[in-house]
Amino acid sequence: MPTLSFGEFIKQNRKSRHLTQSEISVLAGTTEAHVSRVENGQREPTLGLALRLCDAIGVDINEYVELIKEPTL
């Protein structure tokens, strides 16, 4: 189980770049309310939206994948 949800990942990276939910919602082609729900764990984004949110904040989705990847033996 991931220690960091996708929404938390987006929120942390958005805030570290001093971006608002409104700004990334425009860049990702969604609503501010939808971004808020994703960040707060109320909604799981589609893969397309997850990619657009990452693009909007300037991170590669693979950064999240690496965070949650199960360690190999």
C-alpha positions in Angstrom: 0.0 0.0 0.0 1.4 3.4 -0.9 2.5 5.6 1.9 1.6 8.7 -0.2 -1.6 8.9 -2.2 -1.6 10.3 -5.7 -3.6 13.3 -4.5 -1.1 14.0 -1.7 1.7 13.7 -4.3 0.0 16.3 -6.5 -0.8 18.6 -3.6 2.8 18.5 -2.3 4.3 19.2 -5.7 1.8 21.9 -6.5 2.5 23.7 -3.3 6.2 23.4 -3.6 5.9 25.1 -7.0 3.6 27.8 -5.5 0.8 26.9 -7.9 -2.9 27.2 -7.0 -5.5 24.5 -7.7 -7.1 27.0 -10.0 -3.9 27.4 -12.0 -3.4 23.7 -12.5 -7.0 23.0 -13.2 -6.8 25.3 -16.2 -3.6 23.7 -17.4 -5.0 20.2 -16.9 -8.3 20.9 -18.5 -10.5 20.2 -15.5 -12.2 22.1 -12.7 -10.7 23.5 -9.5 -13.3 21.4 -7.6 -12.1 18.2 -9.3 -8.5 19.0 -8.5 -9.5 19.6 -4.9 -11.3 16.2 -4.7 -8.3 14.4 -6.2 -5.9 16.1 -3.7 -8.2 15.3 -0.8 -8.7 11.6 -1.8 -12.4 12.0 -2.6 -11.8 11.1 -6.3 -9.3 8.9 -8.1 -8.3 10.5 -11.4 -8.4 8.7 -14.7 -5.0 7.9 -16.1 -5.4 10.8 -18.6 -6.2 13.3 -15.9 -3.3 12.0 -13.7 -0.9 12.6 -16.6 -2.4 16.1 -17.3 -2.1 17.0 -13.6 1.5 15.9 -13.5 2.2 17.9 -16.7 0.5 20.9 -15.2 2.8 20.9 -12.2 5.9 19.9 -14.1 6.6 16.5 -12.7 6.9 13.1 -14.4 4.3 10.6 -13.3 7.1 8.1 -13.0 8.2 10.0 -9.9 5.0 8.8 -8.2 5.3 5.3 -9.6 8.8 5.0 -8.1 7.5 6.2 -4.7 4.8 3.5 -4.6 6.6 0.7 -6.3 7.0 -2.5 -4.3 10.6 -3.2 -3.5 12.0 -6.2 -5.4 13.6 -9.0 -3.6 
